[in-house]
Amino acid sequence: YQRRVRDSFNSSFLSSIKTIDKMTLAVVFLTVCLFARVAASFSGGFTMAQEVTSNGDPAHGWDGTFDNLKQEKGVSLCRLYVRLDRNKWLTATSPVLVKLPAILSRAAASGVGIVLRFFYDHGEPQSLAQLTNDLQMVIPVINQNKRAIFILQAGFLGASYGEWWGGRFAPDSDRDASNAEIRQAKTTVVNMLKTTGLPVAVRYPRDLANYFPGDPQVGLHDDCILSQGVGGADSGTFDKGSILWKDGNLTAAQQYARTRVSGLLGGESCDDAAGASVPTCEQLLTFVKEYRLSYFNIAWQDRINEYYQKYKRNDNSADAHCMTRIHSALHANYLARHSSTPSSAPSSTPSPTPAARPTPPSAQPTASSTEVIGCWASDQEASEKCLTGGCPDQYCTQSSDKTPGHECRLLRAPYCKQTAVNTELFGCWAADQSATERCNPIGCPHLYCTQSSDKTPGHECRLLRSQYCQKKQRSVKTR
């Protein structure tokens, strides 16, 4: 009898365990499916816009949910502006940081990816100390809700909407990247946001060229796409000069954005577009393809929203078919970029990102040639092999096959007319110093030294192999 009872109990117990196992597997399967659905929705596409006040409340009549947005055809992303009060330093108990996680959680549950930007009401933070503090408060919230976020737009700086113009830390003009305070502000924002491991986007090609060249984690958001017609400045996007091109050189800035941005690109048009300058749908499609955009806000401008409404209604119009092609192109661009862009590993301590060092050739470096060999192509980075075609008249290049990577070097046109370049070596290349910064002989590794000339824009440092440095420094007085 006892054996029968025991066997009966064991049988019931084993049956229960099998049932629990099946239930557990089912829960795990459903959970995986849920996360897969969320992840799958973050593949670029159309976005719409919402906003959160500095008190953490949904703004402009929005209820803080995303279910209605998810019903919009082709919309899988939401550009979310989060306002901050520049008169109050953030703390862990600030209402906006307490309430924001619930909003981001609802987005994830709805399968909506967030294009997230923080900015201050009425301008910028009052100091770099406040900026650093507020970023330190924001980063944990981002990290805890990363599954809801598609991309981080840099924000925080500038006179309005965190767009990096008209402010103390992000002025309209920052061509030579020579102001230490501006450099610190911009690199602090981007490098701290990068510690989350999420993609980051800045507003202008200028800042990518000046501070984050070739960074695969940093992309571009153009907030006034085709607002001034095809080939126009896009309301400040392309007319701001950098260390690589002059103010107003739209061609160089546009070429850089099309071919040299390693991170994700996206954006929206704006109300500056009016009349004849409002792009046609076909012009938008061309722009999306040429600039490899992964996401586009269809809420701005009114005419663009009309194109979207035709697409949403499935009417048999040219604009509806065009928007279908735009939607497909956005997804294709994202998949192409995402598959080839490695994510940066999060770092516990944000620090300025030095420019990537060229891979040294196997050959032993020797003295470099100073012959000027042509002009600097507008679509050519300073670390690429020099080419003599397709160059503006204001630049030329210098190179030597003995330098690592056969680098090009940017020189002013009047100086290019000379036949030689001053090759005096002065000091070593600091590990935390990018190739476009002013040379500093302090805190440098012994493996590298620099060569420069005051005739180059920004007095750039140039990377040379240690053997050559040691050889030359025996006979040349260093600074």
N, C-alpha and C positions, 0 to 999 in steps of 0.2 A: 504493500500500500504506500509506504513512504517513498519507495522508488518511483511508483507511478506519479505521485504528487510532485516529486523532484523533477522527473522527466517532463511532466506537464508544465511546470514552472519554467524549466530551461527552454522548452519549446516556445512558450509565450514570450520569454525574455529575448530570445534570439530573433523572433519575429518582430518584436518592437524595435530592436536595434536596426534590423534591415529597413523597417519603415522610416526610422529616424535618418538612416543613411540616405535613403531615397529623397526624403524631405530636404536634408542638408544639401544634397547635390542639386536639387531643384532650385533652392534659394541661391546657391552659388551660381548656377547657370543663368538665372534671371538677373542676378547682380552684374555678371559679366556682360550680359546682353544690354543692360541699362547703360553701363559705362561705354560699351562699344557704340551704342546709339549716340551718346553724348559726344564721344570722340569723332565719330563719323560725321557729325554735323559741323565740326570745326574744320571744314575743308575749303574755306573761302566762300565767296558768293555775295549776295546783296545784304546790306545792313540797313537798319533804321536807327533812330536815336531817342534816347531818354536822358534824364538828368536827375541828380540827387542834390539836395540843398546841403549847406554846411552843417545843418542839424541832423542830417542823415535821412531826411524825409523825401519821398518821391515828389518831383516838381511838375508844374504845369498840368495838373489834373491827372497825372499818371497814378495808377493804383499800386505800382511796385511789383506787378506780376508780368509774366512774359507769354502767357498762353495765347492771348490775342495776336501778339506779334508772330508767334509760331504758325498761326493760320495764314499769314501773308505768303503769297506764292513766292518761292525762291529765297525767302528771307530766313537765314539761319544765324545771323549775327546782330548784335545791338551795340552801337557806339554809346557808351555810358559815361557822361560827364559827372564827376564828383567834385563839388565845390568845397573849398577850405576857407576858413576865416584867417586872413593874414594878421589879425590883431590878437589871435589866440594860438599859442603853441599847442600842437596836438599832444594828447596823453592817451594812455590805454583806455581811459574812461570817456574820451571825447565822444559825443553822441554819434557823429558821423562814422566813427570806427566801430562803435557798438552795434549800429543798425545795418551797416553795409554788408556784413556776412550773410544776413538773412536774405537780402536782395540777390546776392551772388548765388546763394544756395538755390533760390527759386529759379534762377536762370539755368543752372546746371540740371535741375529736375525737369525743366521744359526742353532741354536739348538746345539751348541758345548759347552761343559763344559771345563773350563780352569783349568789346574793344574798349579798353579802360583808360581814362585820362583823368588825372587830378589837376586842379588849378585853383588859384586863389581868387576870391572875390576882390575886385578893385586892384588887381595888379600882382605883385610878386611878394615873396617873403621879405621881411624887413632886414634880414641878415643871413649870411651863410650858415651861421649857427642854427637859426630857426629852420632853414632848409634841411640841414642834416638831421636835426631832431625829428622833423615831420616825416622825412623819408624813413627814418628808423622806426617810427610808429606805424607807418603804412605797410612796410615790407612784411611783417608777420601776418597781417590780414590777407595780403596777396598770396603768401605762401600757403595759408590754410584753405584758400579757395581757388587754387590754381586750375582745378578741373573745369572751372566755369569760365576761364579767361582765354581768349584767342590771341590777343596781343596787347601790350602796354604801349600807349602813346606817351612820349616823354613828359609833356606838360610841365607844371610847377613854375615855369619861368615865362616872362613876357608880360606885356601890359594887359592882354585880354585873352581869355580862354586857354592860357598856357601854350600859346603858339610861338613863343620864342622871338617876338619882335617888340620894340618900343619900351623895353624895360632896362633897368640898371644892370641886371645880370644877363639879359638877352636883348641887346640893342639891335636896331635895324642894321647897323653896319658892324661887321666883325670879320672883315676881309682877311687881315693878316694874322688873326688868332694870337695877338701879342699881349692882350690884357690878361694878367694872371688871375684876377678876380672872376672875370667872365669864364675863362678856361676852367677854373675850379668849380664854378656853379654848374656849368654844362656837363662836365665829366662826372661830377658828383651825382647828378640826377641819373644819368644813363648807367653809370657803372654800379650804382646801388640797385637800380631796377634790374640790371642784368643778373644780380645774385639770385634772383628768383628762378633763373633758368628759362624764363619766358622770352619770346621775341619782343623787341623794343623798337619803336619807330620815332624818328625826329622829324621836324617840320620842313627843314630846308636841306637841299643838296650841299649848300655851303658848309653846314655843320658836320655832315658826313665826311666831306673832303678834309676839313680842318682838324677834326678830332677823332673820327672813328673810321678811317679809310679801310675798306676791305673787311670790316668786322661782320662775320656772318650772322651775328645775333641782332644787329642794328640795321633797320630799314628806314623807309621814308613814308610819311603820310602827306599827300598833297591835298590841302583843304580848299582849293579853288580851281579844280581841274577845268581847263579850257574856258576859264571865266573871261579871258581876253582874246578869244579866238584861237584857231590852230596856230601853233608856233609862238603863242604869246607868253607873257611872263607869269601867267596864272596868279595874278594879284600878289606878286612878291616872291613866289616860289623860286623862279629861275633868274631873277635879275640881281640877286645879292651875290657880290663877288666873294671869292675865297682865295686861299693861297695858290690855287691852281688857275684861276681865271679872274678877269677884272669885273668890276660892277657893270652890269648891263650886258655882259656877254651871254646872251640867252642860249646860243648854240652850244657853248662849252658846258654850261650847267645842265642843259637838257640831255646832252650826250652822256654826261656823267651819270645822270639819273637813269638813263636807259640801259647803260652797259656796265656801270661800276658799282652799283648798290648790291651788296651781297645778301642783305636781309629782306624781309617781306615788304612789299609796297602796297599801298591802298590809299583811300581817301574819299573825297566828295567834291562836288562843285559848290558854288556859293552864290549869294545874291548879287555879287558884283557882275555876274553874267546877265546881260540884258540886251534886248533887241537882236541885232544881227550877230552879237557875240555869243548868244546861247548856242551851244554845240548841237548839231544834229545827232541822232542816234548813231549813225554810221561813223561820225567823227569820234564819238565816245568809244565805239568799238575799236577803232584804229588806235586810240590812245591806250586803251586797256591792253591791247596786244603789244604795242611798241614798248610800253613801260612795265609790262609784265605784272599788272595789278592783280592782287589776290582777293581784295574786297572793295566794295563801292557802295556808298550811302545813297539810296535812291530818294531820300527825303528832300534833298536840295538839288537843284533849283526847281521852280514850279514846272517848267517845261519838261525837265528830266523826269519829274514825278508823273507827268502825263504819259511819257513813254512807258513808264512802269505800269500805270493803270491799264494801258492797252494790253500789255503782256499779261497782267493779272486776269483780265477779262477773256483772254484767249481769242481776241478778235483777229480776224485775218488781215492784219495791216502790216505794212513794211516795218513800222516801229516795233510792233509786237514780236515779229520774227527777229528783228535786230536785237532786242533785249534778251531773247532766248539765246542768241549767239554770245552776247556779253556775259550772261550767266555761266554759260559753258566755258568761256575763255577764263573767267575768274577762277573757276574750279581747276581748270587745266594748269593755269599759272601757279596756283598754290601747290598742287601736287608735284609739279616739276621743281619748284623751289624747295618744297618741304623735303623731298626725297634726296636733294643734293646739299641741304644745309644742315650741318651738325649743330645740335643744341649745345650751348656752353654750360659747363658744369657749374652749379652754384658755388659761390665762395662765401665763407663766413665773414671775411673782411674785405669790403669793397676797396679797390685801389685803381688808380688810373691804368688804362690799358695801353701798354706800349705798342708801337707799330711792330708788325711782324718782321723779324730779321730774315733777309734773303738766305737761301740755302747756299753755303759756300761751294764753289766748284772744287773738283778734286785737284786741279792744278795748283801748284804753289804760287801765291800771289807775288807779284813784283811791282815795280813802280808803274803808276798809271799814266796813261797818255793825257795830255791837256788839249788835244786838238778838238776844236769845235766841229761837230759833224752833222749839222743840220738843225732842224727846228723840232720843237716839242709838240707832239700831236695832242689835240684837245681831248681825245678819247683814250689817252695813254697815261698810266700811272707812273710815278717816278721810279718804281722798283721794277718796271718792265724793260725788256730789251729796247734799245733806242731805234726808232724808225724815222725816216726823213719825209714821209708823205703826209698830207692832210693836216698841216700845221698852221696855226695863226701866225701872223708876221711878228708878233711881239715877243716870241720866245724862241730859244734854240736849245740844243742839248749838248752835253759833253759825256763821253763814255770811254771806257777801256775794257777790253776783253779780259783784263786781269782782275777786275773787281768782281765781288760776289754778285751773281745774278746779272752782270752786265748792265748795271743801273743807268737809267737816264738821269740827268740832273737839270733842273729848271733854272734858266738864266734869263736876265733881262735882255731885250733886243739890242740896245746900244752896246752892251758889254759883249754880246755875241759877235759883233762885228770885229772885235779884236781876235787875234789869232791864238791867244793862250789864256789860260786861267791860273790864277794864283793857287798853288797847291800846298801852301804852308800848312803843316799839321799842327794842331794845338789841342792837346788833351785827348781824353778817351771818351767813349760813347757810354753814357749812363744807362743802366738797365731799365730805369723807369722813365727814360727820355725818348720821345718819338723822333723819327728822322726829320720832322719838320719843325722841331723846337730849336731855340737858340742853343748853341753848344755850351756845355758846362763840364769842366774837367773834374768836378767833384763827384765822388761816389761811383766810380766807373769800374767795371770788370777789366781785368788785365788783357782779355782776349781781343779787345777792339780799341781802335782810336778813330778820330774824326778828321775830316778834311773839310774846309769851308772857304767861302769868300764873301766879303761884305757886299758883293754885287748880286748875290742871290736873294730872292724874296724871302724875308724872314730870317736870313742868315742861317740857312739850314745846315744841320750836321749831315755828314755822309759816312756810311759805315765801311770800314776797311779792315782787312785781316791783320791779326796781331803781328805776324812775321814782317809784313810791310811796315807797320807802324814802328816796330822796334828798330828796323833798319833805318828808316828815315829820321826817327827821333834822336838817333846818335849824332846826326849832323845838322838837325834843324832845332833851333830853340823853341820849346813849347811854351804855351801860355797857361 
